[in-house]
Amino acid sequence: MKTDSELRREVERELEWEPSVDERRIGVSVMDGIVTLTGEVSSFGEKWRAERAVERVAGVRGIANDLEVKLLSERKITVTLDAKAKSWLASAGYDPVYGARPLKRVIQRNLQDPLANLILEGDVSDGDTVVVSAGKHGLVINGHEVENNGDGLGLIGGLEPPPPRHAVH
């Protein structure tokens, strides 16, 4: 059985290896095999992924996820979408069968997650205005093209415009 200090070190290493989590803003404590995460993250997705990273560590008996999500409004970050970005999102997020229900996922994968990465990388700071447009391959956030590699977390790359969707009869 691992000691609490061994578990803490393994959890910290696992958080370091999780690319979508900024481990520098997360505190880890362990008592009787129960891991407590404290600090702040920039999205609910990052909070969830930090917890999933802890679950991968053998010997963890439980998790208390006390991470605070600090949203854009709290950071006073303004996001401005031009007409091309709005049109791209409307096209990518609409399905004739499901209507606009896919829009939430499209916004998360192609706007929120890449924006969170820009914040983590220091390219966007508190008080900044973020300009979103659409380019040849998809959304462009402050000059960074969004890359679609399945998880929507990348920047700089080739997000192909979504294919037209047709209702199945």
Secondary structure as GFF3:
##gff-version 3
##sequence-region A 1 169
A	DSSP	alpha_helix	4	17	.	.	.	ID=ss1
A	DSSP	three_ten_helix	23	25	.	.	.	ID=ss2
A	DSSP	beta_strand	26	31	.	.	.	ID=ss3
A	DSSP	beta_strand	34	41	.	.	.	ID=ss4
A	DSSP	alpha_helix	44	55	.	.	.	ID=ss5
A	DSSP	beta_strand	62	65	.	.	.	ID=ss6
A	DSSP	beta_strand	68	69	.	.	.	ID=ss7
A	DSSP	alpha_helix	72	75	.	.	.	ID=ss8
A	DSSP	beta_strand	78	81	.	.	.	ID=ss9
A	DSSP	alpha_helix	83	92	.	.	.	ID=ss10
A	DSSP	alpha_helix	103	107	.	.	.	ID=ss11
A	DSSP	pi_helix	108	112	.	.	.	ID=ss12
A	DSSP	alpha_helix	113	120	.	.	.	ID=ss13
A	DSSP	beta_strand	129	135	.	.	.	ID=ss14
A	DSSP	beta_strand	138	141	.	.	.	ID=ss15
A	DSSP	beta_strand	144	147	.	.	.	ID=ss16
A	DSSP	beta_strand	154	155	.	.	.	ID=ss17
###
